[in-house]
Structure formats: C-alpha cells, structure tokens
Amino acid sequence: MEKIKKTLGGEEFSLKSFLMEKIIYLVLLVLIIVVICIEPRFLSIINFRNILAQSSTRIIIALAAGMVLMIRGCDLSTGRMIGLAAVISASMLQSASYAYRMYPNLAELPIIVPLLVVVAICAVLGTISGICVAVLKVPPIIATLAMQLVLYGASSIYFDREPYGAQPIGGITNRITDICIKSIKLGPIQIPYLIIIAAIVIIAMWILWNKTKFGKYMYAIGGNPEAAQVSGVNVVKIQISIYALAAILYAFAAVLEVGRIGSASNTTGNGYEMDAIASCVVGGVSMSGGIGTVGGIVIGVLIFTVINYGLSFVGVNMYWQFIVKGLIILLAVVIDMRKYAKRK
C-alpha cells in the first residue's frame, strides 16, 4: 500500500502508520462484531455488568504487572503469588460453622486481618524479587521465574496439609463473599461492589503514575535507566519499591478473588501473569519500558475479558480461545517492537 499522507492541524498524518498502530484494536473489534452477529443476546446490560465484574480483579492485577513492565521488568511470579495469598487468606476467612476448617479453633477474623497478613507476606516476597533484579542484577524473567517456582511449592505445602489434604479451601465467610458478589443499586442500575473497588484502585494508580514523583521516576527509569540515574533518581530504590507495590496489589486482588470464587486452592491464580502481561501490551504498555497509561491497561483488560466472555458465550471451544489469545498477544508484541525499532 502506498503511503498516504495528509495534513491535519499542521501535522503530517500517515494513514499507514495509523493503521499499523491501531490494527490490534481493529482486529479485536471485528471479533466482537462477529460474536454479536452470531449471538445478538450478547449485547445486554447484564452481560456487560458481568464483564465489568469479572474484569475488576484482573484490572488490579494488570495495573500491578504494568508497573513492572514500565521499568523494563517482567513478573512471571504474579499468578503463583496470588495463589499463595489466596490459600493463606482463604484459610483465615472460613466461616466458624464450616465443618472442614483449616484452623478449627480460630475465631472468625475481621477481613482486615487476613488482608494485612497476606499484604505483608507478599510485600516481603516482592521486595526479594526487586532486590534480585535491582541489586543482584538477575534478569527479571529469571528472578521471577525462580520466585514463581518457590511460591508454587510454598502454596502447595500450605494447601496440602492434614487432616483434610489437598481439597479446595471452602466455607468462606459471607462477609467477604458479599462484598465480591453483591451489588449496590443506583436507580435502575445494579453496580457490583467489585466494580467500585476497582474504580477506586484505578483512580489511585492514575494519581500515582501521573501526579507523583514516584510515577515520574517510573517513566524515567523505563525510558532510560542510565539517564535517570545521572539525573539523581535512585533507580535501585524505585525498582525494588515497584516490585513490592506490585506484590501488595497482587495480595489485595487475591483476597477479592477468594471472595468472588468462594474458595481457593494451589491452582488459584494459575496463568494470571500471562493474562496481565497480555492485557498491558494490548493496552499500549511497551515491552521496552517507559510507555503506557493506566487507561490503556484498563482498556486492555476489558478487551480481553470481552473476547473471553464473548467466545464462551457463543460456545467456542476453550482450546480455540487459547489460540485466539495467543495470536492477539503475538500481534500486539510485533506491533510494539516495530514501533520501538522506529523510535530508535
């Protein structure tokens, strides 16, 4: 295709470049249109409310993973950290009337106690990952892969204990499940509490990314860590802080997942890291660091949730869904790398 150029507001506009940058959204839009054509019932308020509710915890996870990607990192331990936080918090959130409690003599605890426990544990684990990357200079993919294996082993040991062995930790108290399942009625519209919680986290993260020195340093490190160091940014401190903060968000999301699902096992969170990274890349976060927005990540999560929900809604085999998701991720990364090469 010949390069078509025209002037808009005094700036040169390249149709080819525009289509190359937006092709991923066009492909996803076509998929959604196909789903709607096959099953028009997909367009309903209930479905979109369900999609938003399902996206809520994934948005929190993706925002955490996005911070790591922004500084040229990669966190493969995301899913297993969520799994560890889930089994620990679930064991402390079981109803007193449940016959198969992991801690039968433990009184029912306020939700804040299990939350603080897993936040503290994950913060320490995230700090360790950050130290490995920032201080010991271990490549992020290796450091977090090692952490992934350690966390899976730890969560499996914790989960598979006497007297009940490896069975899902159920009997979760209504105090947390009600928060994660029920809705608040605003006029004719039912808004799940999960959506409200996710909205609060989105606003907080937008402020952190765009209105604080921490956010500016994050972008600077992702753009050029050497230049950031010369400019007086404590690169090591910020990198460790980002891994720790991401882990805290994983812990928070894990507690919400326990309430949403109503149970937990050592497989909880499996594969969440891939979904989070894919959502970030589709949402415009560069694998090369320094480029990305909170809004883009939210859109990326929503797109993937709509695709997953839509393909399931029309009865597409799950194995084909994996293929579609894989191709979308590949296309997004190819586009990102082309843009990075062009910038260089």
ZIJO-V603980 format. One record per residue. SS is DSSP state (~ for helix, > for strand, _ for the rest). OMEGA is omega in whole degrees, -180 to 180 (999 if undefined). D_LAST is the distance of its C-alpha to the last C-alpha in Angstrom with 1 decimal. Layout:
BEGIN
SS:OMEGA:D_LAST, SS:OMEGA:D_LAST
END
This chain:
BEGIN
_:179:23.8, _:-179:23.3, _:-180:20.8, _:-179:23.0, >:173:22.2, >:-177:24.4, >:177:24.5, >:179:25.2, _:178:26.1, _:-179:24.6, >:-180:21.1, >:-178:19.7, >:179:19.9, >:180:18.6, ~:-179:20.9, ~:180:18.9, ~:179:15.8, ~:180:18.4, ~:179:20.3, ~:-179:17.3, ~:-175:16.5, ~:-174:20.3, ~:-180:21.6, ~:179:22.1, ~:178:24.4, ~:178:26.1, ~:-180:26.9, ~:178:28.2, ~:178:30.2, ~:178:31.8, ~:-180:32.8, ~:179:34.4, ~:178:36.2, ~:179:37.5, ~:-179:38.8, ~:179:40.6, ~:180:42.1, ~:-177:43.5, _:-178:44.8, ~:180:45.1, ~:179:46.6, ~:179:43.1, _:178:42.8, _:-179:45.0, ~:-179:44.9, ~:180:46.0, ~:-179:43.2, ~:174:40.5, ~:177:42.2, ~:179:42.1, ~:180:38.4, ~:180:37.7, ~:179:40.0, ~:-178:38.3, ~:-169:34.9, ~:-179:36.0, ~:179:35.7, ~:177:32.6, ~:179:30.9, ~:-180:31.8, ~:-178:30.5, ~:178:27.2, ~:177:26.7, ~:179:27.4, ~:180:25.0, ~:178:22.3, ~:180:22.6, ~:178:22.0, ~:-178:18.9, ~:180:17.6, _:178:17.7, _:178:16.0, _:178:19.5, _:-177:21.6, _:178:25.4, _:-179:27.4, _:-175:30.6, ~:-175:30.6, ~:-178:33.3, ~:175:35.5, ~:175:35.5, ~:179:36.6, ~:179:39.2, ~:179:40.6, ~:-179:40.7, ~:-178:42.4, ~:179:45.2, ~:-179:45.9, ~:179:46.1, ~:-180:48.0, ~:180:50.6, ~:-178:51.2, _:-180:51.3, >:-180:54.0, _:-179:57.1, _:-179:60.2, _:-178:62.1, _:-172:59.9, _:-173:61.9, _:-180:59.0, _:177:57.4, _:177:55.4, _:-173:57.1, _:-178:60.5, _:-180:61.8, _:178:58.7, _:177:59.4, _:-174:57.2, _:171:54.4, _:-177:52.8, ~:-176:49.3, ~:-177:47.7, ~:176:49.0, ~:180:47.3, ~:-180:44.1, ~:179:44.1, ~:-177:44.9, ~:176:42.0, ~:180:39.6, ~:-180:40.8, ~:-178:40.4, ~:177:36.9, ~:178:35.8, ~:-179:37.0, ~:177:35.3, ~:177:32.0, ~:178:32.3, ~:177:33.0, ~:180:29.8, ~:178:27.9, ~:179:29.6, ~:-177:28.8, ~:-171:25.1, ~:-175:24.9, _:-177:27.7, _:176:28.3, _:173:24.6, _:178:25.5, _:-176:22.6, ~:-178:22.9, ~:179:23.7, ~:-179:26.5, ~:-177:27.9, ~:173:28.2, ~:177:29.4, ~:179:32.2, ~:178:32.9, ~:-179:33.2, ~:179:35.9, ~:-178:37.7, ~:179:37.8, ~:177:39.1, ~:-179:41.8, ~:-180:42.8, ~:179:43.0, ~:177:45.0, ~:180:47.4, ~:-175:47.9, ~:-174:48.4, _:-177:50.7, >:175:53.6, _:5:57.3, _:-171:59.4, _:177:57.5, >:-173:54.7, _:172:51.6, _:-177:52.2, _:178:50.1, >:-176:50.8, _:180:52.4, _:-177:54.9, >:-177:52.2, _:-179:53.9, ~:-178:53.9, ~:178:52.6, ~:-180:49.1, ~:178:49.4, ~:179:50.7, ~:-173:47.7, ~:-178:45.4, ~:-173:47.4, _:-176:49.4, >:172:48.5, >:-177:49.5, >:175:51.1, >:-174:49.9, _:-180:52.3, _:-173:52.0, >:175:48.7, >:180:48.4, >:179:45.3, >:178:44.8, ~:180:44.5, ~:180:41.4, ~:179:39.6, ~:179:40.7, ~:180:39.6, ~:180:36.1, ~:178:36.0, ~:179:36.9, ~:179:34.2, ~:-180:31.6, ~:180:32.7, ~:-179:32.8, ~:177:29.2, ~:178:28.0, ~:-180:29.7, ~:-177:28.4, ~:-168:24.7, ~:-173:25.0, ~:-180:28.0, _:176:28.1, ~:179:26.5, ~:179:26.0, ~:179:23.7, ~:178:21.8, ~:179:21.5, ~:178:20.3, ~:-178:17.4, ~:180:16.6, ~:179:16.9, ~:-180:14.7, ~:-179:11.9, _:-176:12.5, ~:179:15.9, ~:179:16.3, ~:178:15.9, ~:179:18.2, ~:180:20.7, ~:-178:20.9, _:176:21.5, _:178:24.5, _:176:23.5, _:-173:25.5, ~:-178:22.7, ~:-179:25.3, ~:-179:27.7, ~:179:25.3, ~:179:24.1, ~:-180:27.7, ~:-179:28.8, ~:177:26.3, ~:179:27.5, ~:179:31.1, ~:177:30.7, ~:180:29.2, ~:177:32.3, ~:178:34.6, ~:176:33.4, ~:-179:33.8, ~:179:37.4, ~:179:38.1, ~:-180:36.9, ~:178:39.0, ~:178:42.1, ~:178:41.5, ~:177:41.1, ~:179:44.4, ~:-178:46.0, ~:-178:44.5, ~:-179:45.4, _:178:48.6, _:177:48.1, >:175:45.8, _:-179:45.5, _:175:43.3, _:178:41.3, _:179:40.4, _:-178:36.7, _:178:36.0, _:-178:32.7, ~:-179:31.8, ~:180:28.6, ~:178:27.3, ~:-179:28.3, ~:180:26.7, ~:180:23.3, ~:179:23.6, ~:179:24.6, ~:-178:21.7, ~:177:19.1, ~:-180:21.1, _:173:21.4, _:176:17.7, _:-177:17.0, _:175:13.7, _:179:14.3, _:175:11.2, _:172:13.3, _:-178:13.7, _:178:14.1, _:179:17.5, _:176:21.0, ~:180:24.5, ~:179:25.5, ~:179:22.9, ~:179:24.1, ~:178:27.7, ~:178:27.0, ~:178:25.4, ~:-179:28.6, ~:179:30.9, ~:-179:29.3, ~:179:29.8, ~:178:33.3, ~:179:34.3, ~:-180:33.2, ~:-178:35.1, ~:-178:38.1, ~:179:38.2, ~:176:38.0, ~:-178:40.7, ~:-179:42.7, _:173:43.0, _:178:43.9, _:180:40.8, _:-178:41.2, ~:179:39.1, ~:176:37.8, ~:177:36.4, ~:177:34.8, ~:180:32.9, ~:-180:31.7, ~:-180:30.6, ~:180:28.8, ~:179:27.0, ~:178:25.8, ~:179:24.6, ~:-180:22.6, ~:180:21.1, ~:-180:20.2, ~:-180:18.6, ~:178:16.4, ~:179:15.4, ~:180:14.5, ~:-179:12.5, ~:177:10.5, ~:179:10.0, ~:179:8.8, ~:178:6.4, ~:180:5.1, ~:178:5.4, ~:180:3.8, _:999:0.0
END
